[in-house]
Amino acid sequence: MSIWDVKEFFQKISKKSDISRLIIEHQTYRNSTLNMIPSENLLSPAVAAAIASDLEARYTLPYSGELHGEIVENGYRGTRYMDEVENETNKKIQKLFNVPYSNVRPLSGHLAAMITMGALLKPGDTISFLPVDGGGYDGYEPHLLPKLLQIKAKVLPFDYSNWDIDYNSLKKHFKSVQPNAVIIGSSFPLFPFDIKRVREELDENVKHETMIFFDASHIFGLIAGKAYPDPIKDGADIFYGSTHKTFFGPQRGIILTHREELMEKINTDFFWRWQDNSHWGSIAALGIATEELLKWGEPYAKLIVQLSQKLGKMLSENDFFIRCPHRGFSKTHQIHVLEEEFMNKWKFGIVKIAGMLEESGIIVDNVGRMGTQELARSGVDVSDIGKIADWFIRTLKSTSKERVTIRNEIKNFKETLKIKFTL
Ligand SMILES: Cc1ncc(COP(=O)(O)O)c(C=O)c1O
């Protein structure tokens, strides 16, 4: 079965099912476009099939103890392969990220963050986090996860022109805030953060032990492929996040650490507090995506960064203004539109251009990010970037009729591509 066969399958029942018809329409539409949303990716046939397997309909509850007067090993029956799927997935994830402890149960990156914060922090504690207008994740804003967990949240100093933490101001920040944890997690990452420097500043300026949580939601696939530094090696205590952005797995979350006592706290709190069901078909899918990254992670991650850098350069040479030309635009899957410059030149902004691109068949979000991870996964090569940049630039100056022409060119181009880095 391939991911494209879903269409064939649903065709058979589409007369009886409106939802089947919508699935076909959605898939036909998205297959004919270039997806550049930085938080999504393409599932391989094996990963997609695992989500649709029988495992997704079952429960397991590993539990050694007495039930109704007898000693049992599981609250359910028929689970003989399910726990093995989870154990093997953990082992493969640990190998991929070079850590001894992992939890593959969180159902999303947000839940992985909440579970980590909830297990390792207590009410009244304080976190420092990246400002949202500097790419920080909205969920760490004081009125969101911190409010729920009754912790305080203070914004780290940020250097907007270099799109990085303002390391020179950390001393003052840490001396006054005295955080219990620093969360380094960006939804708009362009360059690796200097975690070693953050660790040094914490050690010098905070009176008690402070943990570094690294939210790798966007860049797990790049870490797996060694195109982005290993956060644990640089001084993070734990890292977690989504498995479906540059990590091309199912929509879930993972938590990883080298510190046994931290994982023990997370595991103790987990079951029946944060989550019950963990969706084992999708854990199997995560295991398969991990196998694919173990095999293909390095060429995949290298290609992503090459695509970002080349697209950044070509767009910015044509007044499609891209952030941080002085830093080479990107060392990740993302490039960002510089809205002010863009607006001055073209007299319209990010949302309008996102709408025009959508008409041309290029899907980006409405916040000025463009991601190259799905291009790499779909079979796009560095030599195709000239063509893609040209579609962006022509769209800028186009009439709606010309966008129909571009749309057809992109549709034809998509037909020539074949998914890569699969088992
Ligand atoms: C940095 C960061 N952390 C966490 C999340 C939440 O991840 P999820 O959508 O998997 O819950 C996001 C979402 O995109 C994110 O960008």
The ligand as an SDF file (V2000), in Angstrom:
LIG
                    3D

 16 16  0  0  0  0  0  0  0  0999 V2000
    8.2710   25.2200   19.6670 C   0  0  0  0  0  0  0  0  0  0  0  0
    6.9670   24.5030   19.7160 C   0  0  0  0  0  0  0  0  0  0  0  0
    6.6690   23.7570   20.7950 N   0  0  0  0  0  0  0  0  0  0  0  0
    5.5140   23.0680   20.8860 C   0  0  0  0  0  0  0  0  0  0  0  0
    4.6020   23.0930   19.8720 C   0  0  0  0  0  0  0  0  0  0  0  0
    3.3200   22.3120   19.9950 C   0  0  0  0  0  0  0  0  0  0  0  0
    3.4250   21.1680   19.2360 O   0  0  0  0  0  0  0  0  0  0  0  0
    2.1490   20.2780   18.8310 P   0  0  0  0  0  0  0  0  0  0  0  0
    1.4630   21.0280   17.7600 O   0  0  0  0  0  0  0  0  0  0  0  0
    2.7690   18.9850   18.4070 O   0  0  0  0  0  0  0  0  0  0  0  0
    1.3220   20.1340   20.0680 O   0  0  0  0  0  0  0  0  0  0  0  0
    4.8410   23.8740   18.7390 C   0  0  0  0  0  0  0  0  0  0  0  0
    3.8150   23.9170   17.6740 C   0  0  0  0  0  0  0  0  0  0  0  0
    4.0080   24.0900   16.5480 O   0  0  0  0  0  0  0  0  0  0  0  0
    6.0580   24.5830   18.6530 C   0  0  0  0  0  0  0  0  0  0  0  0
    6.3450   25.3390   17.5870 O   0  0  0  0  0  0  0  0  0  0  0  0
  1  2  1  0
  2  3  1  0
  2 15  2  0
  3  4  2  0
  4  5  1  0
  5  6  1  0
  5 12  2  0
  6  7  1  0
  7  8  1  0
  8  9  2  0
  8 10  1  0
  8 11  1  0
 12 13  1  0
 12 15  1  0
 13 14  2  0
 15 16  1  0
M  END
$$$$
